[in-house]
Amino acid sequence: MGSINNKRIFTPYHHSPCTRTHQIGALLLVTATFILTRLFDQTLSPCNYSSLLNHDRSSPENLLRISHSGGSLSWPQRGYGSQLSLKIYIYDENEIDGLKSLLYGRDGTISADSCVKGQWGTQVKIHRLLLQSRFRTRKKEEADLFFVPAYVKCVRMMGGLNDKEINQTYVKVLSQMPYFRRSGGRDHIFVFPSGAGAHLFRSWARYINRSIILTPEGDRTDKRDTSAFNTWKDIIIPGNVDDGMTKHGPTLVQPLPLSKRKYLANYLGRAQGKAGRLRLIELANQYPDKLESPDLKFKGSEKLGRMDYFQHLRNAKFCLAPRGESSWTLRFYESFFVECVPVILSDEAEFPFQNVIDYTQISIKLPSTHIGPQLLDYLASIPDEDIEWMIAHGRQIRCLWVYAPESEPCSAMQGILWELQRKVRQFHLSAETFWLHNGSIVNRDLVEFTNWKLPLPLP
């Protein structure tokens, strides 16, 4: 038999010979079908972005909708629901032995007002806002989630507890929470507002590795073998921007028009011995007319004041945000309130509400290895029209960085509550809970949940 390559195969049916006219017609039909299909897809597709040059970037349906004024937002229904419907129980400081120490230190001398200031103030603000929330419940049995208040970053910084005491106190507190034991901690919320994340509680991996952690930090593997942040259960929160810049009405400083900004870019921060920051400071020394990086003093008579800091920050088109002791940086959030485009130079940085915000519209992220003259060349090549476009979009979403009451239609708390709603489970399961035919929840000794005795054994 001949090869299949040189032997014609015929069907039982008769066909007309395939002429060149037939071939051309078939080719035209295929081409027309392809073009029409592409046009049809582009018409219906929610992700139809035009070129960056004309800025006609429409928002996909899964992104949040913000009013033109930036004053209100509409969260997408996909994965979130049509409205917020939560019941959150907040543990009272007098309810559990040891909780006061996590809030005010061993002697109870550290005030919440002193802890609400600075970049770690989210630990206080979130607690206070939840206490006033319409989603708060005072009945544990009906709660979807449980909030464990603690100001341990502030308490530690002010000498109220040392690392060993923080660890021991957390374990003591958790052993008095039957609902924590019931779910293995899966429905309990903890705030860790600094770059250390949950590592402030040294035994986090043993006791709260299934709990919901609110933190601005998504990576600490530079100093530890593992990160405490888990993409699927934890929530990245915005850093705490100075209230003087986020309030309604006149702020500490006002943004400058692009034409009046002295520098192309700035970096306002300490070196901290970090390679990326050291390279930026060196770059500023080489190109002082393009990149500002002053020698900042954070204490003593030459300490930089709040207003002075933001006046420096607003004087450039781009605000550079390199990695420091950890991957996140408050400067990213601050830049939106002086309308300076943030340039992220921290490879592992995580950002809030990624399910609904397109960060390519409001910021630039470049590899940290690209710090050098080529970085300044690239930034200088960006037209002012593009910069204004990004600033305008940042102006719309920056309300999501503000820790404001629920009466505000757009705030960080609104975003956090929507993210928490996605964490709610109808059923509470852990390795230490069991159930009987009548629906009773029992422990390993088959003791019903309502009769569990304190302190509870922990993992």
KOLDODREN-70786 format. One record per residue (C-alpha): residue number from 0; z negated, x negated, y; residue in one letter. Coordinates in nm, 4 decimals. Each point is the difference from the previous one (the first is absolute). Example, Ala and Ser with C-alpha at 12.3 -4.5 7.8 and 13.67 -1.06 7.14 Angstrom:
{node 0; {-0.7800; -1.2300; -0.4500}; "A"} {node 1; {0.0660; -0.1370; 0.3440}; "S"} 
//
This chain:
{node 0; {0.0000; 0.0000; 0.0000}; "M"} {node 1; {0.0645; -0.1106; 0.3517}; "G"} {node 2; {-0.2716; -0.0668; 0.2562}; "S"} {node 3; {-0.1291; 0.2900; 0.2039}; "I"} {node 4; {0.1137; -0.1911; 0.3081}; "N"} {node 5; {0.3676; 0.0164; -0.0963}; "N"} {node 6; {0.0097; 0.3332; -0.1783}; "K"} {node 7; {0.0375; 0.3292; 0.1892}; "R"} {node 8; {-0.2332; 0.2785; -0.1011}; "I"} {node 9; {0.1393; 0.3555; 0.0100}; "F"} {node 10; {-0.1858; 0.3277; -0.0178}; "T"} {node 11; {0.1365; 0.2972; -0.1909}; "P"} {node 12; {0.1029; 0.1518; 0.3335}; "Y"} {node 13; {0.3111; -0.0789; 0.2002}; "H"} {node 14; {-0.0377; -0.1462; 0.3474}; "H"} {node 15; {0.2566; -0.0775; 0.2665}; "S"} {node 16; {0.0628; -0.3709; 0.0514}; "P"} {node 17; {-0.2344; -0.1651; 0.2509}; "C"} {node 18; {0.2236; -0.1033; 0.2879}; "T"} {node 19; {-0.0785; -0.2092; 0.3078}; "R"} {node 20; {-0.0140; 0.3240; 0.2021}; "T"} {node 21; {-0.2728; 0.1309; -0.2298}; "H"} {node 22; {-0.1958; -0.3240; 0.0404}; "Q"} {node 23; {0.0190; 0.0083; 0.3808}; "I"} {node 24; {-0.1019; 0.3664; 0.0042}; "G"} {node 25; {-0.2996; -0.0674; -0.2229}; "A"} {node 26; {-0.1080; -0.2902; 0.2193}; "L"} {node 27; {0.0221; 0.2143; 0.3135}; "L"} {node 28; {-0.2014; 0.2766; -0.1681}; "L"} {node 29; {-0.2762; -0.2426; -0.1014}; "V"} {node 30; {-0.0101; -0.1508; 0.3514}; "T"} {node 31; {-0.0159; 0.3412; 0.1681}; "A"} {node 32; {-0.2761; 0.1130; -0.2371}; "T"} {node 33; {-0.2050; -0.3125; 0.0748}; "F"} {node 34; {0.0314; 0.0398; 0.3785}; "I"} {node 35; {-0.0849; 0.3713; -0.0049}; "L"} {node 36; {-0.3008; -0.0629; -0.2256}; "T"} {node 37; {-0.1343; -0.2690; 0.2339}; "R"} {node 38; {0.0426; 0.2232; 0.3035}; "L"} {node 39; {-0.1732; 0.2868; -0.1770}; "F"} {node 40; {-0.2885; -0.2205; -0.1096}; "D"} {node 41; {-0.0482; -0.1374; 0.3520}; "Q"} {node 42; {-0.0072; 0.3505; 0.1415}; "T"} {node 43; {-0.2797; 0.1113; -0.2322}; "L"} {node 44; {-0.1938; -0.3231; -0.0440}; "S"} {node 45; {-0.3387; -0.0109; 0.1794}; "P"} {node 46; {0.0243; -0.3793; 0.0176}; "C"} {node 47; {0.3260; -0.0293; 0.1920}; "N"} {node 48; {-0.0670; -0.2878; 0.2379}; "Y"} {node 49; {0.2735; -0.1105; 0.2364}; "S"} {node 50; {0.0323; -0.3551; 0.1189}; "S"} {node 51; {-0.2861; -0.1587; 0.1886}; "L"} {node 52; {0.2251; -0.0605; 0.2984}; "L"} {node 53; {0.0207; 0.3650; 0.1012}; "N"} {node 54; {-0.3609; 0.0769; -0.1055}; "H"} {node 55; {0.0955; 0.3253; -0.1725}; "D"} {node 56; {-0.2629; -0.0381; -0.2724}; "R"} {node 57; {-0.0962; 0.3464; -0.1166}; "S"} {node 58; {-0.3337; 0.0537; -0.1751}; "S"} {node 59; {0.0033; 0.0747; -0.3738}; "P"} {node 60; {-0.1658; 0.3229; -0.1057}; "E"} {node 61; {-0.2924; -0.1833; -0.1571}; "N"} {node 62; {-0.1028; -0.1563; 0.3324}; "L"} {node 63; {-0.2462; 0.1690; 0.2319}; "L"} {node 64; {0.1354; 0.1928; 0.2968}; "R"} {node 65; {-0.1417; -0.0838; 0.3411}; "I"} {node 66; {0.0613; 0.1927; 0.3189}; "S"} {node 67; {0.2083; -0.1666; 0.2706}; "H"} {node 68; {-0.3131; -0.0559; 0.2053}; "S"} {node 69; {-0.1800; -0.1624; -0.2941}; "G"} {node 70; {-0.2796; 0.2521; 0.0347}; "G"} {node 71; {0.0181; 0.1783; -0.3346}; "S"} {node 72; {0.1262; -0.0645; -0.3496}; "L"} {node 73; {0.1112; 0.1913; -0.3043}; "S"} {node 74; {-0.0762; -0.1636; -0.3349}; "W"} {node 75; {0.2708; 0.0382; -0.2679}; "P"} {node 76; {-0.0759; 0.2487; -0.2759}; "Q"} {node 77; {0.1272; -0.2188; -0.2827}; "R"} {node 78; {-0.3041; -0.1297; -0.1857}; "G"} {node 79; {-0.2453; 0.1232; 0.2643}; "Y"} {node 80; {0.0141; 0.3784; 0.0110}; "G"} {node 81; {0.0704; 0.2303; 0.2901}; "S"} {node 82; {-0.3453; -0.0292; 0.1592}; "Q"} {node 83; {-0.3218; -0.1972; -0.0174}; "L"} {node 84; {-0.2474; 0.1562; -0.2421}; "S"} {node 85; {-0.2892; -0.2317; -0.0781}; "L"} {node 86; {-0.3726; 0.0160; -0.0598}; "K"} {node 87; {-0.1775; -0.3296; 0.0550}; "I"} {node 88; {-0.3712; -0.0570; -0.0566}; "Y"} {node 89; {-0.1609; -0.2703; 0.2174}; "I"} {node 90; {-0.3128; -0.1566; -0.1445}; "Y"} {node 91; {-0.2912; 0.0229; 0.2445}; "D"} {node 92; {-0.1823; -0.3194; 0.0927}; "E"} {node 93; {-0.3332; 0.1585; -0.1013}; "N"} {node 94; {0.1316; 0.1335; -0.3271}; "E"} {node 95; {0.0207; -0.3222; -0.1963}; "I"} {node 96; {-0.2434; -0.2899; -0.0019}; "D"} {node 97; {0.1747; -0.3088; 0.1327}; "G"} {node 98; {0.2770; 0.1719; 0.1933}; "L"} {node 99; {-0.1727; -0.0599; 0.3330}; "K"} {node 100; {-0.0026; -0.3729; -0.0708}; "S"} {node 101; {0.3787; 0.0027; -0.0430}; "L"} {node 102; {0.0240; 0.1774; 0.3370}; "L"} {node 103; {-0.2644; -0.1698; 0.2140}; "Y"} {node 104; {-0.1201; -0.3095; -0.1872}; "G"} {node 105; {-0.3167; -0.0733; -0.1930}; "R"} {node 106; {-0.2209; 0.0582; 0.3086}; "D"} {node 107; {0.2009; 0.2945; 0.1342}; "G"} {node 108; {0.0507; -0.1754; 0.3347}; "T"} {node 109; {0.3804; -0.0068; 0.0162}; "I"} {node 110; {0.1432; 0.2967; 0.1898}; "S"} {node 111; {0.3206; 0.1835; -0.0793}; "A"} {node 112; {0.1018; -0.0350; 0.3661}; "D"} {node 113; {-0.0007; -0.3776; -0.0339}; "S"} {node 114; {0.2098; 0.0242; -0.3164}; "C"} {node 115; {0.2649; 0.2351; 0.1423}; "V"} {node 116; {0.1331; -0.2724; 0.2293}; "K"} {node 117; {0.2571; -0.2604; -0.0964}; "G"} {node 118; {0.2690; -0.0088; -0.2631}; "Q"} {node 119; {-0.2353; 0.1141; -0.2785}; "W"} {node 120; {-0.1162; 0.3149; 0.1781}; "G"} {node 121; {0.1961; 0.2203; -0.2410}; "T"} {node 122; {-0.2988; 0.0004; -0.2368}; "Q"} {node 123; {-0.1969; 0.1948; 0.2623}; "V"} {node 124; {0.2836; 0.2064; 0.1477}; "K"} {node 125; {0.1169; 0.1419; -0.3329}; "I"} {node 126; {-0.3576; 0.0922; -0.0935}; "H"} {node 127; {-0.0619; 0.1743; 0.3329}; "R"} {node 128; {0.3309; 0.1874; -0.0097}; "L"} {node 129; {-0.0610; 0.1239; -0.3536}; "L"} {node 130; {-0.3465; 0.1243; 0.0973}; "L"} {node 131; {0.1693; 0.2223; 0.2604}; "Q"} {node 132; {0.2963; 0.0916; -0.2187}; "S"} {node 133; {0.0880; 0.3551; -0.0946}; "R"} {node 134; {0.0686; -0.1397; -0.3471}; "F"} {node 135; {-0.3618; -0.1018; -0.0501}; "R"} {node 136; {-0.2005; 0.1887; -0.2613}; "T"} {node 137; {-0.3740; -0.0146; -0.0550}; "R"} {node 138; {0.0296; 0.1134; -0.3594}; "K"} {node 139; {0.0648; -0.2755; -0.2513}; "K"} {node 140; {0.1094; 0.2444; -0.2675}; "E"} {node 141; {0.3001; 0.1149; 0.2061}; "E"} {node 142; {0.1046; -0.3403; 0.1360}; "A"} {node 143; {0.3400; -0.1499; -0.0762}; "D"} {node 144; {-0.1069; -0.3432; 0.1234}; "L"} {node 145; {-0.3241; -0.1817; 0.0890}; "F"} {node 146; {-0.0385; -0.2406; 0.2931}; "F"} {node 147; {-0.2498; -0.2874; -0.0257}; "V"} {node 148; {-0.0845; -0.1211; 0.3546}; "P"} {node 149; {-0.0796; -0.3676; 0.0534}; "A"} {node 150; {0.0355; -0.2444; 0.2887}; "Y"} {node 151; {-0.0375; -0.3100; -0.2154}; "V"} {node 152; {0.2505; -0.2171; 0.1889}; "K"} {node 153; {-0.1908; 0.0502; 0.3233}; "C"} {node 154; {-0.3400; -0.0207; -0.1717}; "V"} {node 155; {0.0977; -0.3284; -0.1624}; "R"} {node 156; {0.1417; -0.1456; 0.3241}; "M"} {node 157; {-0.3218; 0.0863; 0.1849}; "M"} {node 158; {-0.2307; -0.1413; -0.2684}; "G"} {node 159; {-0.1261; 0.3354; -0.1234}; "G"} {node 160; {0.0814; -0.0762; -0.3646}; "L"} {node 161; {0.1286; -0.3055; -0.1820}; "N"} {node 162; {0.2638; 0.0083; -0.2742}; "D"} {node 163; {-0.2547; 0.0180; -0.2823}; "K"} {node 164; {-0.1868; 0.2852; 0.1684}; "E"} {node 165; {0.3228; 0.1931; 0.0627}; "I"} {node 166; {0.0903; -0.0285; -0.3661}; "N"} {node 167; {-0.3424; 0.1067; -0.1253}; "Q"} {node 168; {-0.0226; 0.2900; 0.2457}; "T"} {node 169; {0.3405; 0.1394; -0.0931}; "Y"} {node 170; {-0.0921; -0.0033; -0.3699}; "V"} {node 171; {-0.3301; 0.1717; 0.0795}; "K"} {node 172; {0.1760; 0.2693; 0.2052}; "V"} {node 173; {0.2687; 0.0686; -0.2601}; "L"} {node 174; {-0.2603; 0.0442; -0.2742}; "S"} {node 175; {-0.1344; 0.3026; 0.1899}; "Q"} {node 176; {0.3320; 0.1865; 0.0123}; "M"} {node 177; {0.0604; 0.2302; -0.2985}; "P"} {node 178; {0.3395; 0.1046; 0.1363}; "Y"} {node 179; {0.1046; -0.3639; 0.0177}; "F"} {node 180; {-0.0948; -0.0376; -0.3654}; "R"} {node 181; {0.1789; 0.3225; -0.0919}; "R"} {node 182; {0.3394; -0.1206; 0.1248}; "S"} {node 183; {-0.0494; -0.3719; -0.0438}; "G"} {node 184; {0.0233; -0.0190; 0.3790}; "G"} {node 185; {0.3593; 0.1283; 0.0140}; "R"} {node 186; {-0.0807; 0.2685; 0.2573}; "D"} {node 187; {-0.2227; -0.2214; 0.2179}; "H"} {node 188; {0.1193; -0.1580; 0.3250}; "I"} {node 189; {-0.1140; -0.3350; 0.1416}; "F"} {node 190; {0.1015; -0.1668; 0.3293}; "V"} {node 191; {0.0345; -0.3779; 0.0207}; "F"} {node 192; {0.1385; -0.0711; 0.3478}; "P"} {node 193; {0.0660; -0.3745; -0.0031}; "S"} {node 194; {0.2264; -0.2530; -0.1634}; "G"} {node 195; {-0.2598; -0.0523; -0.2726}; "A"} {node 196; {0.0649; 0.3551; -0.1182}; "G"} {node 197; {-0.2182; 0.1188; -0.2872}; "A"} {node 198; {-0.0994; -0.3624; -0.0714}; "H"} {node 199; {-0.2901; 0.0607; 0.2406}; "L"} {node 200; {-0.1506; 0.1675; -0.3067}; "F"} {node 201; {0.0154; -0.2925; -0.2411}; "R"} {node 202; {-0.0149; 0.2200; -0.3101}; "S"} {node 203; {0.2692; 0.2407; 0.1198}; "W"} {node 204; {0.2211; -0.0728; -0.3033}; "A"} {node 205; {-0.2723; 0.1188; -0.2365}; "R"} {node 206; {-0.1320; 0.3036; 0.1857}; "Y"} {node 207; {0.2602; 0.1443; 0.2402}; "I"} {node 208; {0.3293; -0.1209; -0.1446}; "N"} {node 209; {0.1068; 0.3630; -0.0518}; "R"} {node 210; {-0.1219; 0.1296; 0.3358}; "S"} {node 211; {0.2110; 0.0713; 0.3095}; "I"} {node 212; {-0.0263; -0.2895; 0.2437}; "I"} {node 213; {0.0983; 0.0358; 0.3652}; "L"} {node 214; {0.0866; -0.3394; 0.1459}; "T"} {node 215; {0.2484; -0.1645; 0.2361}; "P"} {node 216; {0.0360; -0.2870; -0.2469}; "E"} {node 217; {0.2461; 0.0087; -0.2876}; "G"} {node 218; {-0.0259; -0.3604; -0.1203}; "D"} {node 219; {-0.2715; -0.2631; -0.0378}; "R"} {node 220; {0.1432; -0.2038; -0.2863}; "T"} {node 221; {0.0022; -0.3097; 0.2201}; "D"} {node 222; {-0.3739; -0.0420; -0.0562}; "K"} {node 223; {-0.0616; 0.2008; -0.3146}; "R"} {node 224; {0.1713; 0.0434; -0.3336}; "D"} {node 225; {0.0627; 0.3689; 0.0531}; "T"} {node 226; {0.0421; 0.2418; 0.2872}; "S"} {node 227; {-0.2390; 0.2941; 0.0295}; "A"} {node 228; {0.2822; 0.2180; 0.1338}; "F"} {node 229; {0.1905; 0.2211; -0.2436}; "N"} {node 230; {0.3180; 0.1620; 0.1323}; "T"} {node 231; {-0.0382; 0.3116; -0.2150}; "W"} {node 232; {-0.3592; 0.1005; 0.0790}; "K"} {node 233; {-0.0978; -0.1678; 0.3271}; "D"} {node 234; {0.1061; 0.0756; 0.3573}; "I"} {node 235; {0.0961; -0.2476; 0.2707}; "I"} {node 236; {-0.1538; 0.1066; 0.3309}; "I"} {node 237; {0.0854; -0.1104; 0.3558}; "P"} {node 238; {-0.2188; -0.2587; 0.1670}; "G"} {node 239; {-0.2346; 0.1006; 0.2799}; "N"} {node 240; {0.1820; -0.0474; 0.3318}; "V"} {node 241; {-0.2177; -0.0184; 0.3109}; "D"} {node 242; {-0.0779; 0.3519; 0.1259}; "D"} {node 243; {0.0962; -0.1091; 0.3501}; "G"} {node 244; {0.3615; -0.0277; -0.1159}; "M"} {node 245; {0.0213; 0.3146; -0.2132}; "T"} {node 246; {-0.1720; 0.2579; 0.2196}; "K"} {node 247; {0.1765; 0.2784; 0.1877}; "H"} {node 248; {0.0702; -0.0751; 0.3641}; "G"} {node 249; {-0.0053; -0.3451; 0.1635}; "P"} {node 250; {-0.0515; -0.2820; -0.2486}; "T"} {node 251; {-0.1320; -0.3542; 0.0525}; "L"} {node 252; {0.3521; -0.1246; 0.0731}; "V"} {node 253; {0.3403; 0.1641; 0.0232}; "Q"} {node 254; {0.3169; -0.1306; -0.1703}; "P"} {node 255; {0.2400; -0.2027; 0.2130}; "L"} {node 256; {0.3747; 0.0667; 0.0263}; "P"} {node 257; {0.1939; -0.2415; -0.2220}; "L"} {node 258; {0.1632; -0.1567; 0.3070}; "S"} {node 259; {-0.3410; -0.1008; 0.1368}; "K"} {node 260; {-0.1356; -0.1635; -0.3143}; "R"} {node 261; {-0.0328; -0.3750; 0.0340}; "K"} {node 262; {0.0347; -0.0996; -0.3641}; "Y"} {node 263; {0.2307; 0.0739; -0.2885}; "L"} {node 264; {-0.2955; 0.0026; -0.2433}; "A"} {node 265; {-0.3687; -0.0744; -0.0187}; "N"} {node 266; {-0.2661; -0.0868; -0.2534}; "Y"} {node 267; {-0.3546; 0.0769; 0.1094}; "L"} {node 268; {-0.2419; -0.1296; -0.2578}; "G"} {node 269; {-0.1871; -0.2977; -0.1335}; "R"} {node 270; {0.1491; -0.2572; -0.2356}; "A"} {node 271; {-0.2769; 0.0345; -0.2619}; "Q"} {node 272; {0.1620; -0.2917; -0.1825}; "G"} {node 273; {0.2758; 0.2305; -0.1301}; "K"} {node 274; {0.3452; -0.1570; -0.0412}; "A"} {node 275; {0.1970; 0.2861; 0.1558}; "G"} {node 276; {-0.2260; 0.0231; 0.3038}; "R"} {node 277; {0.0045; -0.3770; 0.0492}; "L"} {node 278; {0.3817; 0.0026; -0.0079}; "R"} {node 279; {0.0092; 0.2756; 0.2630}; "L"} {node 280; {-0.2327; -0.1928; 0.2303}; "I"} {node 281; {0.2162; -0.3103; -0.0429}; "E"} {node 282; {0.3120; 0.2092; 0.0669}; "L"} {node 283; {-0.1570; 0.1325; 0.3204}; "A"} {node 284; {-0.0630; -0.3566; 0.1143}; "N"} {node 285; {0.3687; -0.0809; -0.0609}; "Q"} {node 286; {0.1347; 0.3139; 0.1697}; "Y"} {node 287; {-0.2648; 0.1015; 0.2570}; "P"} {node 288; {0.2504; 0.2071; 0.2004}; "D"} {node 289; {0.0794; 0.2195; -0.3029}; "K"} {node 290; {-0.3190; 0.0217; -0.2065}; "L"} {node 291; {-0.3478; 0.0431; 0.1437}; "E"} {node 292; {-0.2952; -0.1080; -0.2121}; "S"} {node 293; {-0.2957; -0.0765; 0.2254}; "P"} {node 294; {-0.3119; -0.1758; -0.1217}; "D"} {node 295; {-0.2184; 0.3071; -0.0251}; "L"} {node 296; {-0.3751; -0.0204; 0.0497}; "K"} {node 297; {-0.2003; 0.2712; -0.1723}; "F"} {node 298; {-0.3421; -0.1122; 0.1157}; "K"} {node 299; {-0.1611; -0.1901; 0.2842}; "G"} {node 300; {0.0811; 0.0136; 0.3702}; "S"} {node 301; {0.3756; -0.0123; -0.0658}; "E"} {node 302; {-0.0059; 0.2892; -0.2456}; "K"} {node 303; {0.3109; 0.2156; 0.0303}; "L"} {node 304; {-0.0848; 0.3540; 0.1143}; "G"} {node 305; {0.1517; 0.3145; -0.1468}; "R"} {node 306; {0.2202; 0.0662; 0.3013}; "M"} {node 307; {0.1173; -0.3623; 0.0181}; "D"} {node 308; {0.0918; 0.0091; -0.3680}; "Y"} {node 309; {0.2186; 0.3095; 0.0316}; "F"} {node 310; {0.1574; -0.1318; 0.3218}; "Q"} {node 311; {0.1152; -0.3028; -0.1959}; "H"} {node 312; {0.1168; 0.2159; -0.2895}; "L"} {node 313; {0.2184; 0.2243; 0.2183}; "R"} {node 314; {0.1816; -0.2922; 0.1630}; "N"} {node 315; {0.2484; -0.0570; -0.2847}; "A"} {node 316; {0.2714; 0.2013; -0.1740}; "K"} {node 317; {-0.1211; -0.0963; -0.3473}; "F"} {node 318; {-0.3567; -0.0391; -0.1272}; "C"} {node 319; {-0.0218; -0.2396; -0.2940}; "L"} {node 320; {-0.2438; 0.0949; -0.2770}; "A"} {node 321; {-0.0501; -0.2837; -0.2517}; "P"} {node 322; {-0.2416; -0.0044; -0.2904}; "R"} {node 323; {-0.3534; -0.1127; 0.0762}; "G"} {node 324; {-0.3033; 0.0006; -0.2289}; "E"} {node 325; {0.1701; 0.2948; -0.1708}; "S"} {node 326; {0.3390; 0.1664; 0.0081}; "S"} {node 327; {-0.0729; 0.2801; 0.2468}; "W"} {node 328; {-0.0305; -0.0489; 0.3741}; "T"} {node 329; {-0.1318; 0.2291; 0.2726}; "L"} {node 330; {0.2657; -0.1410; 0.2333}; "R"} {node 331; {0.2632; 0.2058; -0.1827}; "F"} {node 332; {-0.1690; 0.3249; 0.1093}; "Y"} {node 333; {-0.0920; -0.1231; 0.3485}; "E"} {node 334; {0.3619; -0.0878; 0.0776}; "S"} {node 335; {0.1031; 0.3685; -0.0050}; "F"} {node 336; {-0.2314; 0.0804; 0.2910}; "F"} {node 337; {0.1542; -0.2657; 0.2270}; "V"} {node 338; {0.3458; 0.0934; -0.1336}; "E"} {node 339; {0.0775; -0.3409; -0.1418}; "C"} {node 340; {0.2052; -0.0081; -0.3224}; "V"} {node 341; {-0.2163; -0.1448; -0.2804}; "P"} {node 342; {0.1535; -0.2798; -0.2062}; "V"} {node 343; {-0.1815; -0.0251; -0.3318}; "I"} {node 344; {-0.0267; -0.3545; -0.1368}; "L"} {node 345; {-0.2388; 0.0861; -0.2824}; "S"} {node 346; {0.1854; 0.0410; -0.3284}; "D"} {node 347; {-0.2673; 0.1977; -0.1887}; "E"} {node 348; {-0.0969; 0.2343; 0.2842}; "A"} {node 349; {-0.0334; 0.3711; -0.0825}; "E"} {node 350; {0.0249; 0.2838; 0.2512}; "F"} {node 351; {-0.1298; 0.3580; 0.0244}; "P"} {node 352; {0.1841; 0.3135; -0.1025}; "F"} {node 353; {0.2992; -0.1786; -0.1539}; "Q"} {node 354; {0.0997; 0.3222; -0.1733}; "N"} {node 355; {0.0954; 0.1541; 0.3319}; "V"} {node 356; {0.0646; -0.2799; 0.2540}; "I"} {node 357; {0.3163; -0.2115; 0.0087}; "D"} {node 358; {-0.1331; -0.3315; 0.1291}; "Y"} {node 359; {0.3505; -0.1390; 0.0548}; "T"} {node 360; {0.0256; 0.2314; 0.3018}; "Q"} {node 361; {-0.3099; -0.1272; 0.1775}; "I"} {node 362; {-0.0504; -0.3638; -0.1004}; "S"} {node 363; {0.1597; -0.3176; -0.1362}; "I"} {node 364; {-0.1181; -0.1887; -0.3083}; "K"} {node 365; {0.1148; -0.3549; -0.0681}; "L"} {node 366; {-0.1011; -0.2550; -0.2658}; "P"} {node 367; {-0.2903; -0.2134; 0.1156}; "S"} {node 368; {0.2073; -0.3042; -0.0975}; "T"} {node 369; {0.2426; 0.0808; 0.2842}; "H"} {node 370; {-0.2415; -0.0997; 0.2752}; "I"} {node 371; {0.1963; -0.2457; 0.2101}; "G"} {node 372; {0.2680; -0.0180; 0.2707}; "P"} {node 373; {0.2227; 0.2317; -0.2071}; "Q"} {node 374; {-0.2620; 0.2745; 0.0396}; "L"} {node 375; {0.0251; -0.0174; 0.3798}; "L"} {node 376; {0.3816; -0.0156; -0.0180}; "D"} {node 377; {0.0080; 0.3164; -0.2092}; "Y"} {node 378; {-0.2362; 0.1901; 0.2299}; "L"} {node 379; {0.1951; -0.1109; 0.3073}; "A"} {node 380; {0.3202; 0.1375; -0.1556}; "S"} {node 381; {-0.1368; 0.3560; -0.0197}; "I"} {node 382; {0.1337; 0.2125; 0.2893}; "P"} {node 383; {-0.2491; 0.1697; 0.2302}; "D"} {node 384; {0.1589; 0.3307; -0.1012}; "E"} {node 385; {-0.1150; -0.0548; -0.3588}; "D"} {node 386; {-0.3459; -0.1053; 0.1141}; "I"} {node 387; {-0.0350; 0.3131; 0.2143}; "E"} {node 388; {0.1090; 0.2135; -0.2961}; "W"} {node 389; {-0.2706; -0.1489; -0.2248}; "M"} {node 390; {-0.2628; 0.0338; 0.2730}; "I"} {node 391; {0.0901; 0.3674; 0.0455}; "A"} {node 392; {-0.0455; 0.0682; -0.3725}; "H"} {node 393; {-0.3273; -0.1945; -0.0024}; "G"} {node 394; {-0.1204; 0.2078; 0.2930}; "R"} {node 395; {0.0480; 0.3125; -0.2118}; "Q"} {node 396; {-0.1997; -0.1122; -0.3035}; "I"} {node 397; {-0.2792; -0.2048; 0.1612}; "R"} {node 398; {-0.2197; 0.3101; 0.0133}; "C"} {node 399; {-0.0457; -0.0626; -0.3738}; "L"} {node 400; {-0.1945; -0.3189; 0.0866}; "W"} {node 401; {-0.2574; 0.1931; 0.2079}; "V"} {node 402; {-0.3287; 0.1179; -0.1565}; "Y"} {node 403; {-0.0216; 0.3319; 0.1812}; "A"} {node 404; {-0.1637; 0.3359; -0.0844}; "P"} {node 405; {0.1821; 0.2579; -0.2110}; "E"} {node 406; {0.0730; 0.1978; 0.3153}; "S"} {node 407; {0.2637; -0.2636; 0.0743}; "E"} {node 408; {0.3290; 0.0988; -0.1690}; "P"} {node 409; {0.0816; -0.3635; -0.0824}; "C"} {node 410; {-0.2568; -0.2629; -0.0964}; "S"} {node 411; {-0.0988; -0.2593; -0.2578}; "A"} {node 412; {-0.2404; 0.2505; -0.1541}; "M"} {node 413; {0.2785; 0.2544; -0.0434}; "Q"} {node 414; {0.1985; -0.2608; -0.1916}; "G"} {node 415; {-0.3006; -0.1035; -0.2099}; "I"} {node 416; {-0.0807; 0.3602; -0.0901}; "L"} {node 417; {0.3584; 0.0623; -0.1124}; "W"} {node 418; {-0.0152; -0.3120; -0.2170}; "E"} {node 419; {-0.3368; 0.1050; -0.1428}; "L"} {node 420; {0.1439; 0.3378; -0.0920}; "Q"} {node 421; {0.2392; -0.1774; -0.2361}; "R"} {node 422; {-0.3000; -0.1529; -0.1815}; "K"} {node 423; {-0.1691; 0.3282; -0.0879}; "V"} {node 424; {-0.0285; 0.0775; -0.3715}; "R"} {node 425; {-0.0774; 0.3353; -0.1477}; "Q"} {node 426; {-0.1733; -0.1567; -0.2978}; "F"} {node 427; {-0.2608; -0.2776; 0.0124}; "H"} {node 428; {0.0292; -0.2440; -0.2866}; "L"} {node 429; {-0.1651; -0.3319; -0.0819}; "S"} {node 430; {-0.0918; -0.2043; -0.3049}; "A"} {node 431; {-0.3580; 0.1235; 0.0338}; "E"} {node 432; {0.0673; 0.3763; 0.0225}; "T"} {node 433; {0.0621; 0.2364; -0.2901}; "F"} {node 434; {0.0361; 0.3762; -0.0301}; "W"} {node 435; {-0.0764; 0.2739; -0.2491}; "L"} {node 436; {0.1823; 0.3136; -0.1132}; "H"} {node 437; {-0.1756; 0.2075; 0.2660}; "N"} {node 438; {0.1121; -0.2285; 0.2846}; "G"} {node 439; {-0.3335; -0.1791; 0.0385}; "S"} {node 440; {0.0223; -0.3597; 0.1296}; "I"} {node 441; {-0.2347; -0.2286; -0.1957}; "V"} {node 442; {-0.0826; -0.3697; -0.0285}; "N"} {node 443; {-0.0086; -0.2162; -0.3137}; "R"} {node 444; {-0.3301; 0.1569; -0.1007}; "D"} {node 445; {0.1598; 0.3456; 0.0431}; "L"} {node 446; {-0.2300; 0.0739; 0.2949}; "V"} {node 447; {0.1586; 0.2483; 0.2420}; "E"} {node 448; {0.1050; -0.1325; 0.3397}; "F"} {node 449; {-0.2583; 0.2004; 0.1942}; "T"} {node 450; {-0.2776; -0.1658; -0.2027}; "N"} {node 451; {0.1045; -0.3631; 0.0404}; "W"} {node 452; {-0.3007; -0.2034; 0.1071}; "K"} {node 453; {-0.0121; -0.2701; 0.2678}; "L"} {node 454; {0.0537; -0.2882; 0.0173}; "P"} {node 455; {0.3235; 0.0285; -0.1916}; "L"} {node 456; {0.1288; -0.2810; -0.2174}; "P"} {node 457; {0.3052; -0.1662; 0.1558}; "L"} {node 458; {0.2860; -0.1794; -0.1743}; "P"} 
//
